[in-house]
Amino acid sequence: MSEGEYKVPIKEPIKTKDLDPDFKYEIADTYLGRHITACFKCGACTGGCPVGILTEIYKPRQIIGEALLGMREKVLTGGELWLCATCYTCEDRCPQKVNITDVIIALRNMAFREGHTPEALIEQARNMVETGWIQKTTASMDKRREELGLSRLPKMAVEDMQKIVKATGFIKYLYKKEDKK
Amino acid sequence: MVKYALYTGCTIPYRLNSYEASTRKVMERLGAELIDLEKANCCGLYVEPASKLAYLTLAGRVLALAEEQGLDILCLCGGCTSALAKANSYLNEHEEAKNEVNAVLADFDMEFTGKTRVVNSVNSLVEDIGLREIKRHITKPFNGLKLAAHYGCHLLKPSDVLQFEDPEAPESVDNLCALTGATMIDYQDKYECCGAPTIATEQSLSVKIINKKLQNIISAGANAIVTVCPYCELMFDLMQLEAEDVYQTKYRMPALLHTQLLGLSMGMDFEEMGMSMNKVNADKIMDYLSE
């Protein structure tokens, strides 16, 4: 990996006309994002972030700040959201109980619905629903299990999982991109 | 005697057989009974970023399976632990969401009632079985092994949901592993994430995180690393090789799971614990075992 891969992007001035003042309320309306407006931007989240310390582009305080400001487009499509390791350190340390990791997940839910999810994640979810496993399984896996005295790979409830993704409406997001092709 | 419904999740049964095998053998030795959950599904963690309702329903189905058995559910994976524990507490507190989930589950004649308890492997060993009981079974203690424990995130956090121990100063894994005779060491940023969750979206970032952890562990003088989660184990073992490649260096630091460590110190066989399936050769661990 080359040095400077995570360089600070050159910042353009923020223009009021590009802001969505209702974005914060949209987030606060979700259960996970309900405490976002309590943020007083102290930075305890970014200070303890294991990703933030290694990159210049993912800083939880900045994402929360941008969301509060109404930078809807940047937050949902910028890609930073997907760098969170969901370790919950920020959430545990937040003095205002903003539940930062949960806010990030709420934002990911919104980004997903609007079609801004990295393809790798959709593929994982698709694999899961179609096979019950997160990755492709092969026959040699049973052999390794046998070597350790384990039974064959258990059967997962694939049919039920498919019913669940249909019933919860999740399926339309799962295959959206493929349908377009 | 403790008895659990065993939930192995979506990764362990084929990517980390050693964790499943060592857990089954160690738990059997400790007199714990494990009932396999038949026809389980994903815990929902992987769809949480996409759809809350799909996540809650998948998690609700797994919890309902354990409820049918009338047992607490034992999770080996940190991801499963926090995903199921979060869903369990959320659904118990939110009647509306619970009804939505149950409306879907009714199709399979299942119902989430919130009667099961989500227990992680470490949780079970330290709290349900107890350190005193485990100590009785250590027959071949390690001698002079300096071990770095990695707690991972989802054993402890979010702490208000998991309510296990203080995530800023946890002791459970150190206390558990110290029973085997190993000397537990401290190192910089000990309680920080292994980087696994960003692998799919930004692998170079994951490698950067694990590389930093490895360097901290090596400068603290450890002989080996012990992990308690399949993803952390894959990061410290498999991805260690990737970090060596990317940063043009050699660490070759054995990383084993807590159940493998316990099994070896209970006199169980190296092969039986799946130790030869580790990607970083772990033979040198055996040099520290007493005769």
Contacts between the chains, C-beta under 8 A, distances in Angstrom:
chain1	res1	chain2	res2	distance
A	1	B	204	4.6
A	1	B	207	7.3
A	1	B	208	7.3
A	1	B	246	5.9
A	5	B	204	6.7
A	6	B	205	8.0
A	30	B	52	8.0
A	31	B	52	7.5
A	31	B	90	7.9
A	31	B	94	7.8
A	32	B	52	7.2
A	50	B	189	7.6
A	50	B	192	4.6
A	50	B	193	4.5
A	50	B	195	7.4
A	50	B	209	6.1
A	51	B	193	7.9
A	51	B	198	6.9
A	51	B	205	6.7
A	51	B	209	7.3
A	54	B	205	6.7
A	54	B	208	5.1
A	54	B	209	6.3
A	54	B	212	7.1
A	55	B	205	6.5
A	82	B	198	7.7
A	82	B	201	4.3
A	82	B	202	7.4
A	83	B	198	5.9
A	83	B	201	6.7
A	83	B	202	5.8
A	83	B	205	6.4
A	84	B	197	7.8
A	84	B	198	7.8
A	85	B	153	7.6
A	85	B	193	4.8
A	85	B	195	6.3
A	85	B	196	7.7
A	85	B	197	4.5
A	85	B	198	5.4
A	85	B	209	7.5
A	86	B	153	7.5
A	86	B	197	5.3
A	87	B	153	4.0
A	87	B	157	6.8
A	87	B	192	7.5
A	87	B	193	3.9
A	87	B	197	7.6
A	88	B	82	7.8
A	88	B	153	6.0
A	88	B	154	7.6
A	88	B	157	3.6
A	88	B	158	4.8
A	88	B	159	8.0
A	88	B	167	7.9
A	89	B	153	7.4
A	89	B	157	6.9
A	89	B	167	7.7
A	89	B	192	7.6
A	89	B	193	7.4
A	91	B	157	7.1
A	91	B	158	5.5
A	92	B	157	5.4
A	92	B	158	6.4
A	92	B	159	5.5
A	92	B	167	5.5
A	92	B	168	7.8
A	99	B	158	8.0
A	101	B	158	7.2
A	105	B	48	6.1
A	105	B	49	6.0
A	108	B	49	4.0
A	108	B	50	7.3
A	109	B	49	6.8
A	109	B	50	6.7
A	109	B	51	6.6
A	109	B	52	6.1
A	112	B	49	6.5
A	112	B	50	4.3
A	112	B	51	7.1
A	117	B	49	7.5
A	117	B	50	6.7
A	118	B	200	7.2
A	118	B	201	5.0
A	120	B	200	4.3
A	120	B	201	6.1
A	121	B	46	7.8
A	121	B	49	6.7
A	121	B	50	7.4
A	121	B	200	5.9
A	121	B	201	6.7
A	122	B	50	7.8
A	124	B	46	5.5
A	124	B	200	6.1
A	125	B	46	5.5
A	125	B	47	5.3
A	125	B	50	6.2
A	128	B	10	6.5
A	128	B	42	5.0
A	128	B	46	5.5
A	128	B	47	7.4
A	132	B	10	7.2
A	132	B	41	6.6
A	132	B	42	7.0
A	133	B	10	5.4
A	133	B	11	7.7
A	133	B	13	7.9
A	133	B	14	6.7
A	134	B	10	4.5
A	134	B	11	5.8
A	134	B	42	7.5
A	134	B	46	6.5
A	135	B	11	7.6
A	135	B	14	7.7
A	135	B	15	7.1
A	137	B	14	5.4
A	141	B	14	4.2
A	144	B	14	8.0
A	144	B	17	5.5
A	144	B	277	7.2
A	145	B	13	7.4
A	145	B	14	7.6
A	145	B	17	5.4
A	148	B	17	5.2
A	148	B	18	6.9
A	148	B	20	7.7
A	148	B	21	3.9
A	148	B	272	7.5
A	148	B	274	5.4
A	148	B	277	7.9
A	149	B	21	6.5
A	149	B	272	7.6
A	150	B	13	8.0
A	150	B	17	6.2
A	150	B	20	6.1
A	150	B	21	5.8
A	150	B	24	7.6
A	153	B	13	5.6
A	153	B	14	6.1
A	154	B	8	7.5
A	154	B	13	6.3
A	154	B	36	7.0
A	154	B	38	7.6
A	154	B	40	7.4
A	155	B	38	7.9
A	155	B	39	6.2
A	156	B	10	7.8
A	156	B	39	7.0
A	156	B	40	6.3
A	156	B	41	5.9
A	156	B	42	7.7
A	157	B	39	4.2
A	157	B	40	6.4
A	157	B	41	4.7
A	157	B	61	7.6
A	160	B	39	7.5
A	160	B	41	6.3
A	160	B	61	6.7
A	160	B	108	5.4
A	161	B	41	4.9
A	161	B	42	6.8
A	161	B	58	6.9
A	163	B	104	7.5
A	163	B	107	6.1
A	163	B	108	7.4
A	164	B	41	7.7
A	164	B	54	6.5
A	164	B	57	4.9
A	164	B	58	5.9
A	164	B	61	6.9
A	164	B	104	5.9
A	165	B	47	7.9
A	165	B	54	5.9
A	167	B	57	7.4
A	167	B	103	8.0
A	167	B	104	4.4
A	167	B	107	7.2
A	168	B	51	6.3
A	168	B	53	4.5
A	168	B	54	4.3
A	168	B	57	5.5
A	168	B	104	6.6
A	169	B	51	7.4
A	169	B	53	7.4
A	169	B	54	7.9
A	170	B	47	6.5
A	170	B	50	6.7
A	170	B	51	4.4
A	170	B	53	7.4
A	170	B	54	3.8
A	173	B	50	6.2
A	173	B	51	6.9
